[in-house]
Amino acid sequence: MKNEESIAYVLNALKIEDKLVEVRILNTDNGTVSGYFNDPDQLEASIKPYDGKHNIFFTVNRINPSIVSLGDLNKLTDYATTTTKDDDITDYQSAFIDIDPIRPSGFSATDDEKAAALVVSEQIKPYLKEMGLPEPFEMDSGNGYHLLLPTNLENTEENKLLIKKFLEALDFRFSSDQAEVD
């Protein structure tokens, strides 16, 4: 799959066209690069130069649109100091399940380590189905895997705790000595 196709695939899967999204790119020559987008075409064009060179992160939950002025929409800012905080999220559209191999920090995962993370991911998916939950969207995170489980929860303390306990339960049930639910 070409980079352009993979970018479009991820943006489509995350339903970028339905919401305001922050994109954040770390460790560039211009520090943290960030921007808020409501136009998927402009988002895709803006991140293309960074694809394959840097880790690119997206918010996967609904952001309160009042945090962004219209003049700051659909463009990236170098040396970004303002980024999305937890209080800026209005509701959780996805539970974010991060599966990483156990390895020393600061080092990229080996093929074997990444394969161990895939095993954990593949064990979790049928379990979620057995629980009657929707099928998660799986993404390669570079060193491991992400599962995005569709949800529809307001950003409340009760729901934050619910998601935290859900992730802890997945960690307890599926983490191994080679990979863990983070």
PAZAPA-4460 file (N, C-alpha, C; in steps of 0.05 Angstrom, whole numbers, plus 32768, in hexadecimal, padded with zeros to 4 digits):
% residues 182
    n_x    n_y    n_z   ca_x   ca_y   ca_z    c_x    c_y    c_z   seq   type   mol
   8011   7FE9   8000   8000   8000   8000   8012   8019   8000     1      M     A
   800D   802C   7FEE   801C   8044   7FED   8015   8056   8005     2      K     A
   8028   8068   800D   8023   807A   8023   8008   8089   8020     3      N     A
   8003   8093   8008   7FEA   80A3   8004   7FD2   8091   8009     4      E     A
   7FD3   8078   8001   7FBD   8066   8006   7FBA   8060   8023     5      E     A
   7FD0   805D   8032   7FCE   8056   804E   7FC4   806E   805E     6      S     A
   7FCC   8086   8057   7FC2   809E   8064   7FA4   80A0   8060     7      I     A
   7F9B   809E   8047   7F7E   80A0   8041   7F6F   808A   8050     8      A     A
   7F7A   8072   8051   7F6D   805C   805F   7F69   8062   807D     9      Y     A
   7F7E   806C   808A   7F7C   8072   80A6   7F68   8089   80AB    10      V     A
   7F6A   809E   809B   7F58   80B5   809E   7F3B   80AC   809A    11      L     A
   7F36   809B   8087   7F1B   8091   8082   7F12   8080   8099    12      N     A
   7F23   806E   80A3   7F1C   805C   80B9   7F16   806C   80D2    13      A     A
   7F24   8082   80D7   7F20   8092   80EF   7F09   80A5   80EC    14      L     A
   7EFC   80A5   80D4   7EE5   80B7   80CE   7EED   80D4   80D4    15      K     A
   7F04   80DC   80C9   7F0E   80F7   80CD   7EFA   810C   80C2    16      I     A
   7EEB   8105   80AD   7ED9   8119   80A1   7EC2   8120   80B3    17      E     A
   7EBD   8110   80C8   7EA7   8115   80DA   7EAD   8126   80F3    18      D     A
   7EC7   812E   80F6   7ECD   813C   810F   7EE7   814D   810C    19      K     A
   7EEB   815D   8120   7F04   816C   8123   7F19   8159   812E    20      L     A
   7F31   815A   8122   7F47   8147   8129   7F60   8157   812D    21      V     A
   7F6F   8150   8142   7F8A   815B   8145   7F9D   8146   813A    22      E     A
   7FB0   814F   812A   7FC7   813E   8122   7FDF   8149   8130    23      V     A
   7FF0   8137   813A   8008   813F   8148   801F   812E   813E    24      R     A
   8035   813C   8137   804D   812E   812D   8064   8136   813F    25      I     A
   8070   8122   814B   8085   8127   815F   80A1   8125   8153    26      L     A
   80B4   8132   8160   80D0   8130   815A   80D7   8137   813D    27      N     A
   80CB   814C   8132   80D2   8155   8118   80E9   816A   811B    28      T     A
   80F4   8173   8105   8108   8188   8106   80FC   81A2   8111    29      D     A
   80E2   81A4   8110   80D4   81BC   811A   80C5   81B5   8134    30      N     A
   80D0   81A3   8144   80C3   819C   815D   80AA   818C   8159    31      G     A
   8097   818F   816B   807D   8183   8168   806D   8194   8154    32      T     A
   8063   8186   8140   8052   8193   812B   8036   818A   8130    33      V     A
   8023   819C   8132   8007   8195   8138   7FF4   81A7   8129    34      S     A
   7FDC   819D   8126   7FC7   81AD   8119   7FAC   81A0   811D    35      G     A
   7F98   81B1   811A   7F7C   81A8   811C   7F6F   81A9   8101    36      Y     A
   7F62   8193   80F9   7F57   8190   80DE   7F3A   8188   80E0    37      F     A
   7F2A   8193   80CD   7F0F   8189   80C8   7F0B   8183   80AB    38      N     A
   7F21   8185   809C   7F21   817E   807F   7F35   8168   807B    39      D     A
   7F2C   814F   8075   7F3E   8139   8072   7F52   813B   805B    40      P     A
   7F4A   8149   8045   7F5C   814D   802F   7F73   815F   8037    41      D     A
   7F6E   8174   8045   7F83   8186   804E   7F95   8178   8063    42      Q     A
   7F89   8168   8074   7F98   8159   8088   7FAB   8146   8079    43      L     A
   7FA1   8137   8066   7FB1   8124   8058   7FC8   8132   8049    44      E     A
   7FC3   8148   803C   7FD8   8156   802E   7FED   8161   8041    45      A     A
   7FE4   816A   8059   7FF6   8176   806C   8009   8162   8079    46      S     A
   8000   8149   807D   8011   8135   808A   8022   8125   8077    47      I     A
   801C   8126   805D   802C   8116   804A   804A   8119   804D    48      K     A
   8054   8131   8050   8071   8134   8052   807D   8126   806A    49      P     A
   806D   8120   807E   8077   8113   8097   8073   80F5   8097    50      Y     A
   8062   80EB   8085   805B   80CF   8085   8073   80BE   807F    51      D     A
   8078   80AA   808F   808F   8098   808C   80A8   80A3   8098    52      G     A
   80A8   80BC   80A1   80C0   80C8   80AD   80BC   80CD   80CB    53      K     A
   80A3   80D1   80D4   809D   80D7   80EF   8084   80C8   80F8    54      H     A
   8082   80C5   8112   8069   80BA   811D   8054   80D0   811C    55      N     A
   803D   80C9   8111   8027   80DC   810E   8010   80D2   8120    56      I     A
   8006   80E3   8131   7FF1   80DC   8144   7FD8   80EC   813D    57      F     A
   7FC0   80E0   8141   7FA7   80ED   813D   7F96   80EA   8157    58      F     A
   7F86   80FE   815D   7F72   80FA   8171   7F5D   80E8   8166    59      T     A
   7F53   80D6   8175   7F3F   80C3   816B   7F24   80C8   8178    60      V     A
   7F22   80DC   818A   7F09   80E2   8197   7F01   80FF   8191    61      N     A
   7EE8   8104   8196   7EDD   811E   818E   7EE8   8135   819F    62      R     A
   7EF2   814A   8191   7EFE   8161   819E   7EE9   8178   819E    63      I     A
   7EE9   8186   81B4   7ED8   819E   81B6   7EE2   81B2   81A1    64      N     A
   7ED2   81BA   818E   7EDB   81CC   8178   7EE1   81E8   8182    65      P     A
   7ED8   81EF   819A   7EDD   820B   81A3   7EFB   820F   81AA    66      S     A
   7F0B   81FA   81AB   7F27   81FE   81B2   7F38   8208   819B    67      I     A
   7F2C   8209   8183   7F3B   8211   816B   7F2E   8228   815E    68      V     A
   7F3E   823D   8157   7F32   8253   8148   7F32   824C   812A    69      S     A
   7F20   8257   811B   7F1D   8251   80FF   7F37   8256   80F0    70      L     A
   7F46   826A   80F7   7F5F   8270   80E9   7F75   825B   80ED    71      G     A
   7F71   824B   8101   7F85   8236   8107   7F7E   821B   80FC    72      D     A
   7F68   8219   80EE   7F5E   81FF   80E4   7F6D   81F7   80CB    73      L     A
   7F71   81DD   80C8   7F7B   81D0   80AF   7F97   81D9   80A7    74      N     A
   7FA8   81DC   80BB   7FC4   81E2   80B6   7FD5   81D8   80CD    75      K     A
   7FED   81D2   80C8   8000   81C9   80DC   800F   81E0   80E7    76      L     A
   8017   81DE   8101   8027   81F3   810E   8040   81E6   8119    77      T     A
   8057   81F2   8112   8071   81E8   811D   8073   81F1   813A    78      D     A
   8083   81E2   8149   8088   81E8   8165   806E   81ED   8174    79      Y     A
   805B   81DB   8170   8040   81DF   817C   8042   81DD   819A    80      A     A
   8034   81F0   81A7   8033   81F0   81C4   8017   81EA   81CE    81      T     A
   8003   81EE   81BD   7FE8   81E8   81C5   7FDF   81CE   81B6    82      T     A
   7FD8   81BA   81C6   7FCF   81A1   81BB   7FB7   8198   81CC    83      T     A
   7FA9   8184   81C3   7F90   817A   81D0   7F96   816E   81EB    84      T     A
   7F87   8177   81FF   7F88   816C   821A   7F70   815B   821E    85      K     A
   7F71   814A   8232   7F5A   8138   8238   7F40   8147   823C    86      D     A
   7F41   815F   8249   7F29   816F   824D   7F1E   817A   8233    87      D     A
   7F2D   817A   821D   7F24   8184   8204   7F14   816F   81F5    88      D     A
   7F14   8156   81FE   7F04   8140   81F2   7EE8   8141   81FD    89      I     A
   7ED4   8142   81EB   7EB8   8142   81F4   7EAD   8126   81F7    90      T     A
   7EB5   8114   81E6   7EAC   80F8   81E9   7EBF   80E5   81DD    91      D     A
   7EBF   80CD   81E7   7ED0   80B8   81DD   7EC2   80A8   81C8    92      Y     A
   7ECC   80AB   81AF   7EC1   809B   8199   7ED0   8081   8195    93      Q     A
   7EE7   807F   81A2   7EF7   8067   81A0   7F06   8062   81BA    94      S     A
   7F06   8049   81C3   7F18   8041   81D8   7F32   8039   81CA    95      A     A
   7F48   8045   81D3   7F62   8041   81C7   7F71   802B   81D5    96      F     A
   7F75   8015   81C8   7F84   7FFE   81D4   7F9F   7FFD   81C7    97      I     A
   7FB4   8002   81D6   7FCF   8004   81CD   7FDE   7FEA   81D5    98      D     A
   7FE8   7FDC   81C2   7FF6   7FC2   81C7   8013   7FC5   81BE    99      I     A
   8025   7FC3   81D1   8041   7FC7   81CA   8052   7FAF   81D4   100      D     A
   8067   7FA8   81C6   8079   7F94   81D0   8088   7F9E   81E9   101      P     A
   808F   7F8C   81FA   80A0   7F94   8211   80BD   7F95   8208   102      I     A
   80C8   7FAD   8209   80E3   7FB1   8200   80EE   7FC9   820E   103      R     A
   8108   7FCE   820D   8113   7FE6   8219   8108   7FFF   820B   104      P     A
   8102   8013   821A   80F7   802C   820E   810D   8039   81FE   105      S     A
   8105   8047   81E9   8118   8055   81D8   8122   8045   81C1   106      G     A
   811A   802B   81BF   8123   801A   81AA   810B   8011   8199   107      F     A
   810E   800F   817F   80F9   8005   816E   80F5   7FE7   8173   108      S     A
   80DD   7FDE   816F   80D7   7FC2   8172   80E4   7FB2   815C   109      A     A
   80EE   7F9A   8163   80F7   7F87   814E   80DF   7F7B   8141   110      T     A
   80E3   7F6C   812B   80CD   7F5E   811E   80C0   7F4A   8131   111      D     A
   80D0   7F3C   8141   80C6   7F28   8154   80B6   7F36   816A   112      D     A
   80BF   7F4C   8174   80B1   7F5B   8189   8096   7F65   817E   113      E     A
   8097   7F70   8166   807E   7F7A   815A   806A   7F63   8155   114      K     A
   8074   7F4C   814D   8063   7F34   8149   8056   7F2C   8163   115      A     A
   8064   7F2F   817A   8058   7F29   8194   8041   7F3C   819A   116      A     A
   8043   7F55   8192   802D   7F68   8196   8016   7F61   8184   117      A     A
   801B   7F57   816C   8006   7F4F   815A   7FF6   7F37   8166   118      L     A
   8004   7F25   8172   7FF7   7F0D   817F   7FE3   7F17   8194   119      V     A
   7FEB   7F2A   81A4   7FD9   7F34   81B9   7FC1   7F42   81AC   120      V     A
   7FC6   7F52   8197   7FB0   7F5F   8189   7F9C   7F4B   817D   121      S     A
   7FA7   7F36   8171   7F96   7F22   8165   7F86   7F12   817A   122      E     A
   7F90   7F10   8193   7F82   7F03   81A8   7F6B   7F14   81B3   123      Q     A
   7F6F   7F2E   81B3   7F5B   7F41   81BE   7F43   7F43   81AC   124      I     A
   7F47   7F44   8192   7F31   7F48   817F   7F1A   7F34   8182   125      K     A
   7F1F   7F1A   8183   7F08   7F07   8186   7EFB   7F09   81A2   126      P     A
   7F0B   7F10   81B6   7F00   7F14   81D1   7EEC   7F2B   81D1   127      Y     A
   7EF3   7F41   81C4   7EE0   7F58   81C2   7EC7   7F50   81B4   128      L     A
   7ECA   7F40   819E   7EB2   7F36   8190   7EA1   7F25   81A2   129      K     A
   7EAD   7F13   81B1   7E9E   7F02   81C4   7E8F   7F13   81D8   130      E     A
   7E9A   7F29   81DF   7E8D   7F3B   81F3   7E76   7F4B   81E6   131      M     A
   7E72   7F48   81CC   7E5D   7F57   81BE   7E65   7F73   81B6   132      G     A
   7E7F   7F79   81B7   7E89   7F93   81B0   7E8F   7F95   8192   133      L     A
   7E8E   7FAD   8187   7E94   7FB0   816A   7EB1   7FA9   8164   134      P     A
   7EB5   7FA2   814B   7ED0   7F9B   8142   7EE2   7FB4   8143   135      E     A
   7EF9   7FB1   814F   7F0B   7FC9   8150   7F1A   7FCC   8136   136      P     A
   7F23   7FE5   8132   7F34   7FEB   811B   7F51   7FE7   8124   137      F     A
   7F60   7FD7   8115   7F7C   7FD2   811D   7F8F   7FE2   810C   138      E     A
   7FA3   7FEE   8119   7FB7   7FFD   810B   7FD3   7FF5   8115   139      M     A
   7FE6   7FF6   8103   8002   7FF1   810A   800C   800C   8116   140      D     A
   8017   800A   812E   8021   8023   813B   803E   8028   8136   141      S     A
   804B   8016   8127   8068   8018   8123   8077   8004   8134   142      G     A
   8072   8005   814E   807F   7FF2   8160   806C   7FDD   816A   143      N     A
   8053   7FE1   8166   803E   7FCE   816F   8025   7FD2   8160   144      G     A
   800E   7FD0   816E   7FF4   7FD3   8161   7FE1   7FE2   8172   145      Y     A
   7FCF   7FF0   8164   7FB9   7FFE   8171   7F9F   7FF1   8169   146      H     A
   7F8D   7FED   817C   7F71   7FE6   8176   7F60   7FFD   817E   147      L     A
   7F4F   8007   816C   7F3C   801C   8173   7F21   800F   8174   148      L     A
   7F16   800E   818C   7EFC   8002   8190   7EE6   8018   8190   149      L     A
   7ED3   8017   817D   7EBF   802B   817C   7EAF   802C   8196   150      P     A
   7EAB   8045   81A1   7E9C   8049   81B9   7E8A   8062   81B4   151      T     A
   7E7A   8068   81C7   7E6A   8080   81C7   7E66   8089   81E4   152      N     A
   7E7B   8094   81EF   7E7B   809B   820C   7E82   80B9   820F   153      L     A
   7E73   80C6   8220   7E7A   80E2   8227   7E94   80E2   8237   154      E     A
   7EA2   80F8   8236   7EBB   80FC   8245   7EB3   8103   8262   155      N     A
   7EAE   80EF   8272   7EA8   80F3   828F   7EBD   80E3   829F   156      T     A
   7EBF   80EA   82B8   7ED1   80DB   82CA   7EC9   80BE   82CB   157      E     A
   7EAF   80B9   82CC   7EA6   809D   82CD   7EAE   808D   82B4   158      E     A
   7EAB   8099   829D   7EB3   808C   8284   7ED1   8089   8281   159      N     A
   7EE0   809D   828A   7EFE   809A   828A   7F06   8082   829B   160      K     A
   7EF9   807F   82B2   7EFF   8068   82C3   7EF7   804E   82B6   161      L     A
   7EE0   804E   82A9   7ED6   8036   829B   7EEB   802D   8285   162      L     A
   7EF4   8040   8275   7F08   803A   8260   7F22   8030   826D   163      I     A
   7F2A   803E   8283   7F43   8036   8290   7F41   8019   829B   164      K     A
   7F2A   8012   82A7   7F27   7FF7   82B2   7F25   7FE3   829B   165      K     A
   7F18   7FEA   8285   7F16   7FD8   826E   7F32   7FD2   8263   166      F     A
   7F43   7FE6   8261   7F5F   7FE2   8257   7F6F   7FD2   826B   167      L     A
   7F6B   7FD6   8285   7F79   7FC6   8299   7F70   7FA9   8298   168      E     A
   7F57   7FA4   8292   7F4D   7F89   8290   7F59   7F7B   8277   169      A     A
   7F5B   7F8A   8261   7F68   7F7E   8249   7F86   7F79   824F   170      L     A
   7F93   7F8B   825D   7FAF   7F87   8264   7FB2   7F6E   8275   171      D     A
   7FA1   7F6B   8289   7FA3   7F54   829B   7F9E   7F3A   828B   172      F     A
   7F8B   7F3A   8279   7F83   7F21   826B   7F96   7F1A   8254   173      R     A
   7FA1   7F2E   8246   7FAF   7F28   822D   7FCD   7F2E   822D   174      F     A
   7FD6   7F40   823E   7FF3   7F46   823E   8003   7F2E   8244   175      S     A
   801A   7F2C   8237   802C   7F16   823B   8047   7F20   8244   176      S     A
   805A   7F0E   8246   8075   7F17   824D   8083   7F23   8235   177      D     A
   8076   7F23   821D   8082   7F2E   8205   8074   7F47   81FB   178      Q     A
   805A   7F4B   8201   804B   7F62   81F8   8035   7F68   820B   179      A     A
   802D   7F82   820D   8019   7F8A   8220   8006   7F9E   8216   180      E     A
   7FEE   7F9E   8222   7FDB   7FB3   821D   7FE3   7FCA   822E   181      V     A
   7FE9   7FE1   8221   7FF5   7FF8   822F   7FDE   800A   8238   182      D     A
***
